[in-house]
Amino acid sequence: MATSEKELIAFFGDLSKSIDIPTFDQILQMDDDSEREFSRTLVFEFLEQAEDTFKNLQDSLDSKDLHDLSARGHYLKGSSATLGLIKIRDHCELIQRYGLHENLDGSSEPNDDVCLKRITEALKALRVDFAEIDRALKRFYKVAEDEDDKDDKSDGHASAEEDEDTDDTEPGEDTKDTKDTKDTKKPEEVKSAADEIKETPKANGDKPAGEAKKKTEAALGEFRDDITDTNSFAIPAGAVRPLGTLHLTLGVMNLKEEGRLEEATALLKGLKLGEILQESGRAAKERADRAAAAAVATVLYAVPEDGRGQLYPFCDKVRTAFIDAGLMAGAGRRGRRKALSLDARGILDRYEDFKWMDGQPVESIAICKMGAKRVEEDGEAYESVAEVYF
């Protein structure tokens, strides 16, 4: 599944000058399945949004609405830059600047007709270059899909089992979702791509029921609508993970070797959860200084809190059981690749006291395959291979 920058340059050919290959490669590294579901979603949502934005740009151009042209240019500039589509980004920056009566050098351009003429030229060039990049990206994912099919036929492994090599995460950390659980958020690193089966034990809060689910859906929807808005943070919609992927990560295990999954399953089913909970003392509430990390955030997640303060100690004891058994590595993030990042300080400030859910029970602990899969309910969910309930 892994693709090197050299292979990407060879694939895109002359278009490599229009795409920032290192940035695009960083996005591909976030894929944790052979179907490239994460990056595919980001790319195809951008392509769809871009088509809609072109129509809006043309409408604004016809009505000579420079302010709206600038706002929409700014939106598409941010989205294209996130994917490394630098030629698209540059055209959009020109539209944004002339919409603000600015030349590219920052000097003032007070003449509306001149600004509209420059925007007309930029939009025309933008459409031409976008069409070329659109074809190339669709061809890339079709090729990737075909290669995955060939791999499945040749080695007998299902694509869902071709996952990345990553180290464990701290108890209570959600390494997948942009926003899911409750209260405060912290930026974290994302996982890099490789080709090994991984299983993730997690405290299963990923299927909220009844009113709790409705409240969480509403909160997540409110958040998504805000941060993806062109006049807000203009974050690609695909970066906000579906409700079905909600989980509390305890760590990551490599269970590829024969017998390892059975060993982990036996350990999980042998845990005396009630006793572990009773032995879990109250954890001191800590609040780390996150400003520096938030400036280069790669993942945003919500820190869960329980009234009795037992959740973190409980998770730590469960996680320690797997570490002591040699099934899970200890703390650390060795071997991670650099991931795509954003300045999340504004988002964190705005959602400082936002409540994502309330009264959500933690009902079970599960070992799940890495890489959420599409499901009808909640959009995506992780496949459980072993699970125990309280």
VOGU-3710 file (C-alpha; in Angstrom, 3 decimals, decimal comma):
1> matsekelia> 0,000/0,000/0,000  2,846/2,390/0,803  3,829/4,699/-2,043  7,119/6,582/-2,103  7,562/10,183/-3,228  9,653/8,888/-6,131  6,774/6,665/-7,266  4,321/9,565/-6,957  6,551/11,806/-9,081  6,777/9,082/-11,708
11> ffgdlsksid> 3,016/8,580/-11,692  2,013/12,241/-11,950  4,780/13,130/-14,412  4,674/16,791/-15,461  1,811/17,362/-13,024  4,324/16,914/-10,207  5,058/20,607/-10,710  1,407/21,360/-9,918  1,260/19,080/-6,861  3,407/19,365/-3,762
21> iptfdqilqm> 4,372/15,699/-3,667  5,687/15,674/-0,044  2,384/17,162/1,180  0,296/14,708/-0,831  2,483/11,864/0,406  1,863/12,939/4,010  -1,861/12,596/3,413  -1,369/9,118/1,949  0,559/8,164/5,082  -2,619/8,761/7,082
31> dddserefsr> -4,361/5,889/5,283  -4,646/2,887/7,549  -6,105/0,453/5,053  -5,185/-0,711/1,572  -8,238/1,003/0,106  -6,812/4,421/1,057  -10,196/5,308/2,521  -9,047/8,371/4,468  -7,127/10,131/1,694  -9,644/9,039/-0,925
41> tlvfefleqa> -12,437/10,692/1,080  -10,480/13,939/1,459  -9,568/14,090/-2,218  -12,979/13,258/-3,664  -14,794/15,573/-1,280  -12,436/18,354/-2,347  -13,062/17,624/-6,032  -16,806/17,773/-5,460  -16,583/20,940/-3,369  -14,362/22,562/-5,983
51> edtfknlqds> -16,939/21,968/-8,730  -19,615/23,616/-6,585  -17,279/26,499/-5,753  -16,556/27,105/-9,437  -20,268/27,605/-10,044  -20,490/29,991/-7,093  -17,423/31,873/-8,293  -18,953/32,316/-11,716  -22,219/33,560/-10,182  -20,297/36,048/-8,040
61> ldskdlhdls> -18,266/37,112/-11,049  -21,437/37,685/-13,075  -22,850/39,831/-10,271  -19,470/41,570/-9,783  -19,438/40,664/-6,094  -15,760/41,092/-5,275  -16,231/40,391/-1,568  -17,817/37,003/-2,229  -15,192/36,194/-4,854  -12,473/36,843/-2,297
71> arghylkgss> -14,156/34,661/0,348  -14,661/31,744/-2,016  -11,143/32,073/-3,391  -9,820/31,967/0,161  -11,856/28,845/0,928  -10,686/26,922/-2,113  -7,111/28,100/-1,569  -7,058/26,544/1,899  -8,624/23,264/0,782  -6,285/22,875/-2,187
81> atlglikird> -3,211/23,743/-0,116  -4,168/21,036/2,397  -3,933/18,457/-0,386  -0,768/19,941/-1,867  -2,469/21,164/-5,043  -0,220/24,185/-5,334  -1,237/25,329/-8,809  -4,901/25,377/-7,784  -3,887/27,170/-4,592  -2,028/29,884/-6,503
91> hceliqrygl> -4,964/30,597/-8,822  -7,267/30,825/-5,805  -4,917/33,188/-4,012  -5,046/35,504/-7,005  -8,862/35,451/-6,903  -8,805/36,132/-3,182  -6,400/39,048/-3,468  -8,114/40,810/-6,364  -11,406/40,326/-4,570  -9,830/42,412/-1,818
101> henldgssep> -8,556/45,001/-4,333  -4,979/43,788/-3,876  -2,266/42,933/-6,371  -0,140/39,855/-5,771  2,599/41,997/-4,273  0,154/43,335/-1,691  -0,208/46,761/-3,251  -3,662/48,270/-3,656  -5,692/47,924/-6,864  -8,722/50,225/-6,478
111> nddvclkrit> -10,133/49,701/-9,968  -13,045/47,224/-9,873  -12,867/46,511/-13,592  -9,185/45,597/-13,385  -9,839/43,292/-10,437  -12,748/41,598/-12,189  -10,683/41,124/-15,342  -7,821/39,513/-13,383  -10,289/37,239/-11,568  -11,912/36,230/-14,869
121> ealkalrvdf> -8,510/35,230/-16,228  -7,608/33,371/-13,049  -10,901/31,468/-12,957  -10,457/30,383/-16,564  -6,940/29,098/-15,863  -8,161/27,508/-12,637  -10,798/25,474/-14,471  -8,264/24,217/-17,032  -5,686/23,160/-14,443  -8,337/21,690/-12,160
131> aeidralkrf> -9,679/19,483/-14,958  -6,200/18,081/-15,536  -5,549/17,442/-11,854  -9,035/15,987/-11,409  -8,346/13,373/-14,104  -4,943/12,535/-12,645  -6,233/12,073/-9,081  -9,122/9,892/-10,200  -6,690/7,841/-12,241  -4,384/7,533/-9,222
141> ykvaededdk> -7,091/6,096/-6,983  -8,342/3,806/-9,734  -4,795/2,499/-10,193  -4,375/2,119/-6,421  -7,675/0,225/-6,280  -6,652/-2,085/-9,126  -3,303/-2,819/-7,464  -5,042/-3,663/-4,195  -7,290/-6,126/-6,038  -4,228/-7,780/-7,563
151> ddksdghasa> -2,567/-8,034/-4,156  -5,656/-9,633/-2,661  -5,708/-12,282/-5,379  -1,989/-13,012/-5,191  -1,305/-13,198/-1,458  -4,665/-14,256/-0,064  -4,928/-11,397/2,420  -8,015/-9,221/2,599  -7,328/-5,546/2,047  -8,784/-4,753/5,457
161> eededtddte> -5,864/-6,613/7,005  -3,127/-4,559/5,330  -2,616/-1,948/7,978  0,126/0,343/9,169  2,945/0,004/11,652  2,517/2,350/14,557  3,346/2,515/18,191  0,835/2,634/20,997  -0,960/5,698/22,253  -1,657/6,923/25,721
171> pgedtkdtkd> -4,808/5,759/27,531  -7,757/7,998/26,819  -6,320/9,293/23,559  -8,405/9,195/20,402  -5,955/8,971/17,521  -8,508/8,745/14,727  -11,258/11,260/15,167  -11,163/14,988/14,688  -13,813/15,548/17,350  -15,772/12,915/19,154
181> tkdtkkpeev> -16,034/12,603/22,857  -16,247/15,403/25,412  -14,942/18,695/26,718  -11,266/19,616/26,077  -9,290/18,802/22,950  -5,622/18,048/22,362  -3,630/17,741/19,129  -1,809/14,470/18,570  0,206/12,701/15,945  -1,469/10,424/13,428
191> ksaadeiket> -0,415/6,965/12,345  1,931/6,304/9,433  1,475/3,741/6,656  3,049/0,256/6,436  1,786/-3,266/5,785  1,090/-5,149/9,026  -2,109/-6,285/10,711  -2,877/-4,341/13,847  -5,549/-4,749/16,476  -6,575/-1,948/18,832
201> pkangdkpag> -8,040/-2,575/22,297  -10,432/0,223/23,068  -12,963/1,189/25,661  -16,078/0,887/23,577  -18,037/4,116/23,624  -18,435/3,937/19,861  -22,145/3,151/19,681  -23,958/5,763/21,748  -27,625/4,870/22,168  -30,847/6,820/22,369
211> eakkkteaal> -30,692/10,372/23,591  -26,924/10,271/24,151  -26,400/9,387/20,501  -28,754/12,117/19,307  -26,948/14,730/21,406  -23,568/13,588/20,146  -24,762/13,619/16,541  -26,076/17,148/17,004  -22,840/18,340/18,627  -20,679/16,770/15,923
221> gefrdditdt> -22,921/18,196/13,198  -22,707/21,672/14,711  -18,929/21,389/14,884  -18,620/20,090/11,305  -20,838/22,828/9,897  -18,777/25,479/11,667  -15,197/24,454/10,918  -15,894/23,505/7,276  -17,607/26,819/6,546  -15,738/29,011/4,071
231> nsfaipagav> -16,020/31,976/6,420  -14,791/29,992/9,426  -11,811/27,585/9,378  -12,468/26,040/5,917  -11,412/22,558/7,077  -12,201/19,787/4,544  -15,378/17,972/5,599  -13,664/14,588/5,308  -11,324/15,507/8,161  -14,216/15,267/10,652
241> rplgtlhltl> -14,594/11,573/11,373  -18,039/9,889/11,428  -19,839/9,184/14,691  -19,441/5,443/14,234  -15,662/5,728/14,633  -15,955/7,192/18,132  -13,596/5,302/20,430  -11,231/5,595/23,367  -7,860/4,159/22,331  -5,850/2,199/24,888
251> gvmnlkeegr> -3,012/1,163/22,610  -1,998/-0,610/19,398  -0,852/-4,209/19,015  0,796/-6,108/16,191  -0,988/-9,478/16,117  0,221/-10,690/12,753  2,198/-13,660/14,088  0,326/-16,930/14,435  -1,324/-17,330/17,810  -0,948/-13,706/18,879
261> leeatallkg> -4,583/-12,776/18,276  -5,742/-15,826/20,227  -3,381/-14,890/23,070  -4,672/-11,309/23,154  -8,286/-12,506/23,026  -7,731/-14,900/25,926  -6,157/-12,114/27,984  -9,013/-9,743/27,207  -11,674/-12,293/28,170  -9,792/-13,146/31,351
271> lklgeilqes> -9,816/-9,562/32,650  -11,900/-9,068/35,783  -13,221/-5,666/34,873  -15,203/-5,138/38,059  -12,159/-5,736/40,259  -9,950/-3,544/38,076  -12,492/-0,721/38,344  -12,658/-1,012/42,135  -8,861/-0,881/42,336  -8,671/2,213/40,138
281> graakeradr> -8,021/5,255/42,287  -9,099/8,749/41,465  -6,767/10,451/39,006  -5,620/13,998/39,528  -7,061/16,326/36,921  -4,310/17,725/34,748  -4,375/20,411/32,133  -1,349/20,547/29,891  -0,118/23,628/28,117  -1,164/22,844/24,569
291> aaaaavatvl> -0,524/26,125/22,767  2,747/25,117/21,104  1,494/21,715/19,975  -1,813/23,149/18,758  0,055/25,371/16,307  1,082/22,234/14,378  -1,764/19,843/15,223  -2,299/16,682/13,192  -5,270/15,227/15,081  -7,792/16,831/17,392
301> yavpedgrgq> -9,560/14,686/19,964  -11,699/15,256/23,028  -10,530/14,163/26,471  -13,264/12,182/28,286  -13,928/12,938/31,936  -15,868/10,955/34,514  -17,242/12,274/37,779  -15,379/9,743/39,929  -12,058/10,230/38,180  -11,575/6,493/37,645
311> lypfcdkvrt> -11,586/6,286/33,857  -7,919/7,045/33,230  -6,562/4,773/36,028  -8,877/1,996/34,826  -7,664/2,360/31,220  -4,074/2,417/32,410  -4,485/-0,860/34,329  -6,102/-2,594/31,353  -3,388/-1,308/29,058  -0,664/-2,401/31,478
321> afidaglmag> -2,018/-5,956/31,398  -1,373/-6,121/27,656  2,051/-4,495/28,001  3,107/-6,953/30,735  1,993/-9,840/28,526  4,275/-8,599/25,756  1,353/-7,922/23,426  1,616/-4,143/23,385  4,606/-1,805/23,376  5,046/0,751/26,151
331> agrrgrrkal> 4,816/4,511/25,777  6,492/6,114/22,783  5,978/6,928/19,139  8,991/5,482/17,419  9,067/5,378/13,659  6,238/7,793/12,991  6,426/9,843/9,836  5,710/13,496/9,663  1,990/14,088/9,215  -0,062/16,856/7,682
341> sldargildr> -0,672/19,571/10,247  -2,746/22,694/10,805  -2,816/25,555/13,268  -5,679/24,492/15,527  -5,378/27,191/18,179  -8,422/29,077/16,939  -10,531/25,907/16,905  -9,451/24,936/20,408  -10,202/28,396/21,755  -13,664/28,422/20,227
351> yedfkwmdgq> -14,529/24,951/21,511  -12,794/25,247/24,879  -15,928/24,483/26,925  -17,969/22,666/24,279  -19,691/19,526/25,553  -19,680/16,696/23,020  -21,663/14,166/25,019  -22,990/13,675/28,510  -23,788/10,558/30,508  -22,354/8,158/27,945
361> pvesiaickm> -21,644/4,755/29,567  -18,476/2,795/28,798  -19,993/-0,641/28,323  -17,218/-2,822/26,945  -13,596/-3,222/25,905  -12,815/-4,573/22,457  -9,942/-5,598/20,218  -10,630/-4,064/16,809  -8,983/-4,082/13,423  -7,270/-0,882/12,417
371> gakrveedge> -9,058/1,039/9,710  -12,743/1,932/9,983  -14,997/0,335/7,390  -18,099/1,720/5,743  -21,389/0,758/7,401  -24,927/1,943/6,740  -25,436/3,262/10,269  -23,062/6,038/11,386  -21,133/5,959/8,093  -18,044/4,090/9,341
381> ayesvaevyf> -17,135/1,810/12,251  -14,275/-0,377/13,449  -14,585/-4,151/13,122  -14,432/-5,895/16,495  -12,680/-9,291/16,684  -13,050/-9,785/20,461  -15,095/-7,932/23,069  -15,936/-8,163/26,763  -18,701/-6,314/28,623  -18,940/-4,931/32,136
//
